[in-house]
């Protein structure tokens, strides 16, 4: 089959990527999708079993820090679009060992941008013939904006104020994407999203950790007093937002994606414990009895919350899952 376009998805074996790739391959059989993933500890090919019989899907193991490999990949598959998930993303890991975050999130993003620029363009502001519509979409985080107080929301114009090596590395990558638009005229879009949750998430993250520790009858660790607040976004809602931005977003623009689901960490833990009490009761006592408060994380941001009105009004996106519906789907997936 002759495909309309070849799209390179980086980090497609990670949490959000492995939800996005099957959705995207199913929705666009006319696209050839190349999934490039280094398969670090956070990448899991078991999460892509839905793609095993798809003719328009190809997996390539590789590192975005390898510029020569990227150049070969673009030439071999005639890549016409990039959707860039690949990143080191766990804040705790960035505190204990920042180097991989600097290498992957900054240098890796630079390599991708530079490869796309050289392959799609002949000069600043001038695309090669038939490459005029090639687009680079960069997935980022709301953590680049720093922390909020009890009120207010992050918007696309909120000044950057990253507080961890992770968020600093993502802020750097956002600025590189911006620079390639303003300096070279590369067709780029960026999305900054709130905390994602849902199926296939790595067990180091809050929600899967709560579920797995509870089911193993182990203490459920909660930082500080559990008062840190996050805006939670169901992963498939995020995938649909990325699809919309990639196809219909305005060149050079940033879109914030949030779920309008603010909860503090203790509320999240108690909600999951209540669902588990109902669906798989403990032999004795309640799951909430396992909650254990631990020393707070260094530089822990108090609150994140996103104003998603730009993507809602300009592109017609709306989160379909409430936290109540999404968290039940998530717990049920892990129980299975």
N, C-alpha and C positions, 0 to 999 in steps of 0.2 A: 504493500500500500504506500502511496505517496502521501506524506504528511504535509500539512499546511505550514507547520513551524516546528522547530525543535526547541524545547524549553529546558534549560539547565536548572535543576533544583538542588541547592547545596544543603547538606545537613538533613536530608530527607529520611534518615533512619532515627533521628531524634524524636522527642515527644511531639512537638507541633508538626514537624515535617512528616512524620509517619501517619498523622491524621490527615494532613493536607494532600499528600501524594495520591492515595487511593481515591479521594474525593475528586481531585483534579483530573486524573487519568480516566475516571468514569465519565465525568462531565464533558471532557474534550477528547473524544477518540481520534479527532483529526490532528491532535498534537502528539509529537514524539516527546516523551518525558525522560530525561536523563537524571537519575538520582545519584549525586556525588556525595559520598560520606566517608569520613576517615575511619568510622567504626571505633571511636574511643569507647570508654566505659559507658557513655550515655547513649550510644547508638545501638539499636537492636533490630536485626533483620527479621526476627520473628514477628515484629509489629507491622511487617509489610507483606504478610502472606496473601492478602487480598489481591496483590499485584502479580502474583506468580504466573497467572494464566493470561495476563494482558499483553497483547502484541505491541502496544505503544509505550511500554515501560522497559527501561534498561537501568540496571544498577552498576555503578562504577565505584570501586573503593579507591579513595585518594584524598590528599590533603590540600586544602586551598592555599596553604603556605608554599606549595610547589608550583611556581610560576610556569615552568617549562611544561609540566603536565597539563595545566589549564590551557595553554596555547595549543597543544596537540588535541585536546578535547574539543575546543571550539572549532578547529579546522576539520577534525574527523566527522563531527556531527552537524556542522554548519549551524551552530547555536544562534538562535535569533531572540532569545529572551532569557533572563536570569531572575530567579526568585531565591533570595539569599537568606536562608535560615541559619546556616552553620555558625555556631558560636559556643564558646565556653560560657555557661550561664549560672552556675551555682555560686551564690555570694559567699557562702562559708569557704568554699574551695579557693575563691579569689583572695581571701584573707590569709589562708595558710600557704598558698602558693600562687602568686599573681602572674608569673611569667607566661604560662600557657594562654592566659586571657589576653595579654598584650600581643602575643604572636598570632593567635588565631583571629581574634576580633579586630585587631588593627591591621597587621601585615596581611592577613588572609583576605580581608575586605579590599585592601589596596590592590592586591594581586588580581582579584576578580574584576575590579573596576578598570584597571589598566589593560587587562586582556580584552575586555569588552570594548574599550575605547579603540584599541589597535585593530580589532577584528571588524568593528562596525563602522569606523570613521576614517576619513582620509585627512582631515584637518579640523581644528576647533570650529564647531558649528556646522560642519559639513559631513553628512553621513554618506556612506557608499551607496551606489545605486541599488535599490531593492532592500536596503537595510534601514530605511528611514523610520520604520515603526518598531525597531528593536527596543526593548525596554529592560531596565535593570531595577527590580524592586527589592528594597532592603528592609528586613524586619528587625525592629529595635524594641526598646522597652521604655516604660514610663519612669524607670529608675534614673534615667539621665537627668530628670528635672529635680532630683534631690527629694526632700521631704516636705509634706504639707503640715500645717497645724490642724486644729480641729475642724476648720472650715475651709472652703475654697476647692478649686479643681485645677488640674493641669490642662492647659490648652496648648495648641500648636505654637503659640508665641511665648509660652513660659520660658524664662531664661534657664539655661542649663546649669545645674549645680550638683554633679555626681559626687556621691559620698563613699563609694567603695571602689576597689580596683576593678571589679566587674562593671559597674555603671560608668566608671571613667573610660574603660576600654570601649564600651558601646557608644558613649558620647563621641569619642574620637572617630569611630567608624561612621557615625552619622555625619560628622563634619567632612569627612573624606567624600562621602556620597554627594553632599551639598557642593563641595568644591569642584567635583567632576561635572556637575550640572553648570555651575557658573563659569568655570574656566574653559571647559571643552564643549559644552552644549550637549553632554551625554543625556539621553532620555532616562531620567530616574524618578522614582517615587520612594517614599519612606513611610513606614507605619510604626508608631510607638504604642505598644499595647500594655494593658494591665495584666495582673497575674492570671495565667491560664490554668485551667484544671480540666480533667476528663480522663478518658481511657489512655493507656500506653505511657503514662508519665513515669519517669525514673523514681525509684523508691526513696531517693535522698530528699525529694521535695516534700513540702508540708503535708498535703492531703494523702498521698500514698503512704507516707511514713506513719501517719496516724492510723490508717487502716491496717497496715501490716503489723505494726506494734500491738495494736488492740487484738488482732486475731491470733498473735503469738503469745498473748498474755504478758507482754513486756511493758515497762513504763512508757507512757506517751509524753515525750518532752515538750514543754512549752516555754519559750523564751520569756524572761522577766515575769510580768504579771499577765501576759497574754493579751495586752491592750493594744498592740500594734495593729493598725487597720490597713486592709488591702481591698481593692476593687477587683472582684473575681469575674473572669470571662470564660465561658465554656469553649473548649478548644475548637469545636466545629463552627461555632459562630465566628471565631477568629479566622478560620480557614476561608469562610465565605467572604469576609471583609477583605482579605488579601486578594482573592480572586477578583473582586470588584475593583479594587485599587489598581491591580495589574492591568486590567482591561479598560477601565474607564477613568482612572485617576488622572489628574492634570500634571503634565510634565513639570518636574522640579518641586512638587508639593509634598508636604507631610500631612499624614492623617492619624489622629489619635483614635485608638480603638479600645473601648471599655464596656463593661457589662452592666453598669449602674447597680452593682451588687456589693456594696461596702459591708464588710464584716470584720470584727476583730478576731485575732487568732483563737481566743478562748471560745468564742461563739462557733467557729468552724469545728473545733475539737468536740464541743458538746453536741453539735448537730450530727456529726458523723457517729459519735458514740450512741446517740439515740436511734439512728437508723440501724446500726449494727445490733443494738439490744432487741430490735424488732425482727430483723432478718436472720440473725445468727446469735442467739443469746449465749452469754457466758455460762459456764457450768455453775459458778457461784458469783453473786454480786453483779454490779453494772460495769460497763466498759469505762465510764467516767471515773471510777475508782482508781484507774491506772494513770490518771493525769499527774504529771510531776513537773513542777516549775524548776527551770534551770537558769544559770547565769545568762544574762542578756548577751546577744551578739554585739561585737565591737562595731561602733558606728551605725547602729540599727536605726533606719529611718522609721519615724513614727507612723506616718499615714501617706498612702498614695490613693488618688482618686482622679479619674479622667473625665473630662468633658468631651463627649463623642459627637457633639452636635454638628461638627463640620462634615464628617462622613455620613451622618444621618441625613442632613439636608442636601448636600451636594450629590451624593451617590445613592441615596435611598436605602442605606444599610440599617438594619435594626437587629439587636441581639434577640434570638428566638427563645433561648432558654433563660428562665429565671434561675436564681441560685437553688431554689427549692427543687425544681425539676432536674437541673443539671447534676446536683450532688447525688441524688438518688440513682440516676443513670451511671454515674461514676462509681459509686460504691458497688452497685450490682455488677459492673464490669470486673472489678477487682475480686469480688466473691466468686465469679465464674472462673 
